[in-house]
Amino acid sequence: MTTDEQREGWRSVAAGWERRREAIWEATRSVSERLVSLLDPKPGETVLELAAGSGDTGFLAGELVGPSGRLVSSDFVPEIVESARRRADELGLENVEFAVLDAQALDLADESVDGVLCRWGYMLAPDPAAALGETYRILRPGGRVSLAVWGSAEENPWASTIGVVLAARGLAPPPEPDAPGPFRLGDRARVVALLEGAGLEVVVHEDEPLTWSYGSFDEFWEITCDVSRALQTALEGIDARTAADVRDEVVGRLEAYRQDGALVIPGVTQVALARRPE
C-alpha cells in the first residue's frame, strides 16, 4: 500500500473516528495518561504529537506545558487534523497549533522540540525506522519520545478477530509480515532495536493492559464498521447473506468475552519512553 492509498483510507474513516471519539477515549485514556506521565512535560516546553487523531492525548500534555509552552497536534490526514482542531475548540484550548505532518518527513527544524508523543502511529508508518530517525532529528538533546504500539494480534482479539474471519473467507488479504498495520511492532525486541537504531536511549518499555467494553455485540459491530476501512470495504463487496455469515462467525469467535450481554474484550499495548542523549 502506498502512502497515498494509506491517506485515502484514513480519509474515508475520519468522520467515523470523530463520531466514535468518546467511546474510544473511554477505553484508551489510561494509555494516554501513562504516555503523558512518562513524557513529563514541563511548563514552557514544546511538545509534538504525531498521528494525533482526535488530539486528546496531546491535549493532556498541553495542559502541562501551560500558556508559555506549545503543543503541536499533527496527523498526515487533513480531515483528521481538522477533527482535532474542533475538539480543541470545544475544550477552549489556546496553546495548540495544528499541522499536517508526515512522521517520516517532518517539516520541522532540527532540535526544535522537547518532547514527542505518538500513540499507535509508528507501526503504521511505511518505514518505522525513518520515522524514528526524524523524531531523533527534531528532538533537542535530552528530549524525550513517549510512544505506544500494540502487542501481538493474539493479545488483542478486539482488533484481530474480524481480520482473521475476513482473511479466512478470502474477503481481505492476509496481513503481510512487515506491512503497516496495528500488530506490525508486536515483537518487543524489535521495538527496542528500532529505538536504539535511531540513536535513542530506551528508558522505559512496558506492557499496558486495557479493556474494550461494549454494551452488546451490536455496539461493537457498529463502532467497528464506522472506523475500520478494511471491514467497510469487505462488506461493500458482498451480498447481505454473506455479510450476515461474517457477522455470525465473529459473534461466535468473541463469545468467550460476553458478560451478561455485554462484550468485554482484553487488549495489550506496549508503552515506551526513550531519550535523545545530551
N, C-alpha and C positions, 0 to 999 in steps of 0.2 A: 504493500500500500504506500502510495506516495504521500508527501506532506500535504499536497493539495487535496487528495482524497480524504486524508485524515481530517483536514479542516472542514471540508464539506460535510463529513459525517457528524462532526460535533455541532456544526451549524444546524443540522437537521433536528437535533435533540436539545438545543439550547433552551427553547421555550419550555420543554418538559422538565429540564433540570431546575429552571426557575420556579415552575409551578410546584415542584416537589421539594423545594429548598428546606422547608420547615421539618418535614419528615426525615430527610437525610441528615440534617443538622442534629436532630434529636438523637439519632443513632450514632453519630460520629463526633459529637462535640468533645467527648473525653479525649479523643486522639488529638484534636486541635489544641486543647488546653495543655496537653503534655508537650506538644511541639513548641508552643509558645513559652512554657515554663523552662524547657531546655534551652531555648534561644536566649531567654532572659534579657529582653530588650531594655535599654536604659533611656531615660529622658534625653532628647536631643539627637538620638541615633537615626540613621536611615535604614529602613528595612524594606526589602523587596519580597513580594510574594509571587512565585511562579505558579502557573496553572491554577490560578486563584479561584476559578469557578465563581460562586456567589460572593466570595470575598470574606466570608465570616472568620476564617482562620486569621487572616491578616488583620482584620479589624480588632481582634483581641490584642495583637501586638501594637496597633496604632494607639490604643488607649495608654499603653505603657511608655511609648516614646514621647507622648504628650504634644502640646502645641509647638514646642521647639524642635520636635523631631519630624520625620517624614516617612510615610508609608507609600510605597508604590505597589498598587494592586494590578497584576497583569495576567493576561492569558493570550493565547495565539489566535483566538477566535473573537472577532469584534463583537458579535452578538452576546457572547458570554461576558466580555468586559462591560458592556452596557448593562447587563443584569446586575453586576456587582456595583456599578455606579448607582443604579436605582436603590439597591439595598443600603448603600452608604447614605443616600438622601433620606431614606426612611429613619435611619439612626441619627441623622443630624451630624455626621462626621465632617470635619473641616480640614484635617491634616493628611488627607489621602489624595494621591494622584493616580490616574488610571492610564494604562498603556497596553497596546497590542504588541506583545513581545514573543519571539521565538526563543525558547530556552537554549537552543544550540547556536544562536547568533544574536546575542543581546546588544541592543542599541544603547549601551551604557558605557561610560568611561571606565578605564582600569582603576581599580582600588577606590571605587566610589560608594560602596555600600558596606554597612557594618554587619548586617545580618540578612540571610535569605531563608525564607520559608517555602517549602514545597511539599504539599500534601497530595501524594498519589499522582505525581507528574513525571518524574524522571523515567519511570518504567514505560511511559507512553512515547517518549522521545525516540525518533528513529535511531539515534546514536546516543545512548545514555552517557558514554564516556565524554563525548563532545560537549554535552550539556553540563556535565560536572566540571569540565575544563573551563567553560565560560563562567560558571559560578565562582571558581577559584580566581579567575581573572578580575572579576568585578569586586571581589571582597577585599577590604583593606587588610593589611597584616593584622593578625589576631581576630579577624572577622569570623563569624560562625554561620554554618548552614544547618538547619533543623529540617529533617525530611521524614516522610513516611512512604513506604512501598508495601504492597500486600505480601502476605506469606504465600504459601502454595495454594493451588486450586483445591486440593483435598482439605485444606484448613478453612476454606471459605465456600461452603456449599451454597450460601445465599447468592453468590455470583456465578459459580461454575456449573450448577446443575442444569440450567437452561441450555448453556452452551454444549454440554455433553449430549443432551437429548437432540438438539438440532444437528450436531455433527453426526450422531449415530443414524439419523434419518436422512442424511445427505442434504439437509436444508441449509447448512453452513459449513464452510471448510474447517477441518480441524486446525487448531492453532499451530502455526509454525514455531519451532523451538525458540527462536530469538526475535520473533516479530513483536512490535509494540503491542502491549496488552497488559491486563491487570496483574497477571502472575509471572510476568517475564523475569522479575528480580526476586522471585520467591526463595532462591538459593542464598542463604545468609552469607556464605563465604564470598559470593560474587559481589554482594553489596559492599562489603568491606574492601574487596580488591579494587572496585571502581572508585571508591572514595580515596583510597591511598594512591591509586594510579593517577588521580587528578592532583596529587600533591597535598591532600587534606589529611589532617590527623584525626582519627576516629576517637572521640571522647566517650560516647555512649552508643550502644547498639543493643536494642532490647525488643522483645515481643510485647505487643499491647493487645490484649483480647478485647473484643467488642461484641455487642449483640444487636441483631436486627430484629425488631419486634413489629409484627403486623397484626391488626385485629382479626384478620381472616386471610385465607389464601387469595380470595378475590382482591383484597387490598394489595397484597404482594404482587399479584399479576398485573394489576392496573398500573402500579408505580413502575414496575419493570418495563412494561410496554411503553410507558411515557419517556423513559430515559435510555433505553437500550436500542441503538440503531440496528444491531445485529438481529434482535428479535423483531423489530418493526419490519425489516427487510424480508425476513423469513415468512412472516405472516402475510405480507403483501403478495407473496408469490404462490400461495397455496389456497385450496378451497376450504370452505367452512368445516367440513367433516375432518379434514386432515389437521386443521388448526385445533379443533376440539380434541383430537387424539394427542397432539403435542401437549396441550394443556393438561389432559388427564394423566399423561406419563409424568409430567413434572409434579403434579399433585402426589402421585404415588411415591416418587423419589424423596419428597420432602415430608412424608407422613411422620417420620421419626421426630420431627421438630414441632409437631402440633401439640398445643397445650390448651385444652378446654376451648377448642375452636380457633384460638389464636395461633399464630405461627411465630416461633421464637428460634431464630437461626444464629448459630455462633459464627464468629469470624476472627481472624488473627491478622494484624498488621505489624510490620516492623517499623520501629522508630529509631532514628539515629541523629546524633549531633556530631558534627565534625568541624574542625577549625583550620583556618589558614595560618601557618606558622608566622610568628612575629618576624 
